[in-house]
Amino acid sequence: MASYHIRQYQERDHKQVVDLFSDSMNEHTLTSSHHMLKLPRTMALLLGGPLAVLLLTGSWLLTLLAGLLLFPALQYFGKVPWLQFIVMALNSDMSDISKYYLSGPGSCFWVAESQGRVVGTVGALPVKEPALNREHLELFHLCVDSAYRGQGIAKALVRTVLQFGQDQGYKAVVLSTSSLQYAALGLYQRLGFRKTHEYFHSLAWRLTAIPAVRFVYYFSSSPVPQRSR
C-alpha cells in the first residue's frame, strides 16, 4: 500500500488534477449508458422504433438499419450528462482552481499526493445562496485515482473538508452526487452525512433518469471524528 499525504493545491498540480477529474467522471459514462438501456422507456423505444419503421416503410432492411443505429445512439445519449458536466467544470472552476478556491477566505482545494503524483482531489466553497454563504460549505470534485482506491484516501479527503469547515465556523457541509455513484453514496452515509432530497441538474439528467442526491453534515460541539486509514 503506497503512502500518501494531503496538502493544499498548487499551480503545478493543475494538469494532473484536471486529468484525474476527467478520467474519474468518464468512468461513470459506461455505468450511465447501461442504466439508460435498462429503462422501460428505452426498451420501448428499442422495440417500438424499428417496428414503426417497418410499418411505415415495409422494408426489413430499413427496419434492421434503424435498430442497429438506435442502439449506439441511445448508448451515447446515456453518456451525454457526464460529458456536459465535464465540459462545464473545465470551463468554470476547474479552469482556474487557484482563482475559484484559493483567492478568498472560507474555501480551499486539496490534493492527495503519493510519490510525487496527484492521486486524489477535493474542493470546498461557500454555498452560493447569500443567506447560507457563511453557514454552509459545499464539497466539490472528490476524486481518487482508480489504482489508489481502497486505501482510505477518499475518507481522508472528506474528513479534511469537514475539519476545515468546522475550523472556519461553518454550521454544515453540503454536497451533491449522482444516484449512480454507489461507492460515494455509501461513503458519505458512513461518515455521517444525511440525505436531504433528490433533484435533476438539467433536462439531460432527467431524460436519463439520473437524479442528483443532496447530502448534509451538520457540525455538533464535538470535533470531527478521526479514524485510521
KALIN-V789895 format. One line per field, one symbol per residue. ss: DSSP state (@ for helix, = for strand, . for the rest). burial: + if it has 24 or more other ideal C-beta (glycine too) atoms within 12 Angstrom, else -. A space follows every 50 residues. Layout:
BEGIN
ss: ???
burial: ???
END
This chain:
BEGIN
ss: ....====..@@@@@@@@@@@@@@@@@@@@@@@@@@@@.@@@@@@@@@@@ @@@@@@@..@@@@@@@@@@@@@@@@@@@@@@@@@@@@@@@..@@@.@@@@ @......=======..==========...@@@...=========.@@@.. ..@@@@@@@@@@@@@@@....=======...@@@@@@@@@...======. ..@@@@@....=======...........
burial: ---+-+-++---++-+++-+++-++-+++-+++-+++----+--++--++ --+------------++--++--++-++++++-+++--+---++--+--+ ++----++++++++---++++++++++--------++++++++++--++- -+++++++++++++++-+-+-++++++++++-+++-++--+++------- +--++-+++++++++++-+----+-----
END
